[in-house]
C-alpha cells in the first residue's frame, strides 16, 4: 500500500497535520479525548477512540481543512490515536 509521509494517504496526513498544529483544533481534539474518561470502564476500552472521533466529527465547525482535505471518520480517528499515544 502506498503511503504519504508515513500516513495512510494525503488526506490522513493533512488532517493529522492540521489537528496537531492548529491550536484551536489541537485543544478541541484533546477535549474530545479527555471525555473518554466519563465512559463506563467496560465501554472505555472498546469504544473510547470511536467515541472521541464521533465527538470531534459531530462538533467540528467544517467539513474540510483550509487546503481541502475532507474530514472523515478514519482520518480523524488516526489523528486522535496519534495524540493519545503522545
C-alpha positions as CSV (number, residue, x, y, z in Angstrom):
1,X,0.0,0.0,0.0
2,X,1.3,3.4,-1.0
3,X,1.7,5.9,1.9
4,X,2.2,9.6,2.2
5,X,4.8,10.9,4.7
6,X,4.2,7.9,6.9
7,X,0.4,8.2,6.8
8,X,-2.2,6.2,5.1
9,X,-2.9,8.9,2.4
10,X,-2.5,12.6,1.7
11,X,-5.9,13.2,3.3
12,X,-4.9,11.5,6.6
13,X,-1.6,13.2,6.7
14,X,-3.2,16.6,6.0
15,X,-5.8,16.2,8.7
16,X,-3.3,15.0,11.2
17,X,-1.1,18.0,10.4
18,X,-3.9,20.5,10.9
19,X,-5.1,18.9,14.2
20,X,-1.6,18.7,15.6
21,X,-0.5,22.2,14.6
22,X,-3.6,24.4,14.8
23,X,-4.0,25.5,18.4
24,X,-7.8,25.6,18.5
25,X,-8.2,22.2,16.7
26,X,-5.5,20.7,18.9
27,X,-7.3,21.8,22.1
28,X,-10.6,20.6,20.7
29,X,-9.1,17.2,19.9
30,X,-7.6,16.9,23.4
31,X,-11.0,17.8,24.9
32,X,-12.7,15.1,22.9
33,X,-10.1,12.6,24.0
34,X,-10.5,13.7,27.7
35,X,-14.2,13.0,27.6
36,X,-13.4,9.3,27.2
37,X,-12.8,9.1,30.9
38,X,-16.5,9.7,31.5
39,X,-17.4,6.4,29.8
40,X,-18.0,3.4,31.9
41,X,-14.8,1.4,32.2
42,X,-16.1,-1.5,30.1
43,X,-17.0,0.8,27.2
44,X,-13.9,3.0,27.6
45,X,-11.5,0.3,26.4
46,X,-13.6,-0.9,23.5
47,X,-15.2,2.3,22.2
48,X,-13.2,5.2,23.6
49,X,-11.5,6.2,20.4
50,X,-14.7,5.8,18.4
51,X,-16.5,8.0,21.0
52,X,-13.8,10.7,20.8
53,X,-13.9,10.5,17.0
54,X,-17.7,10.9,16.9
55,X,-17.5,13.9,19.3
56,X,-14.9,15.6,17.1
57,X,-16.8,14.9,13.8
58,X,-20.2,16.0,15.3
59,X,-18.9,19.3,16.8
60,X,-16.4,20.1,14.0
61,X,-17.0,23.5,12.6
62,X,-16.4,22.5,9.0
63,X,-16.1,19.5,6.6
64,X,-12.6,20.3,5.2
65,X,-9.3,21.6,6.2
66,X,-8.4,25.0,4.8
67,X,-6.4,23.3,2.0
68,X,-9.2,20.9,1.0
69,X,-8.7,17.6,2.9
70,X,-12.1,16.2,3.8
71,X,-12.6,15.3,7.4
72,X,-13.7,11.6,7.5
73,X,-14.0,9.2,10.4
74,X,-10.9,7.1,9.6
75,X,-8.6,10.1,9.1
76,X,-9.8,11.8,12.3
77,X,-9.6,8.6,14.2
78,X,-6.0,8.0,13.2
79,X,-5.1,11.6,14.1
80,X,-6.7,11.3,17.5
81,X,-5.0,8.0,18.1
82,X,-1.6,9.6,17.5
83,X,-2.5,12.3,20.0
84,X,-3.4,9.6,22.6
85,X,-0.1,7.9,22.1
86,X,1.9,11.1,22.8
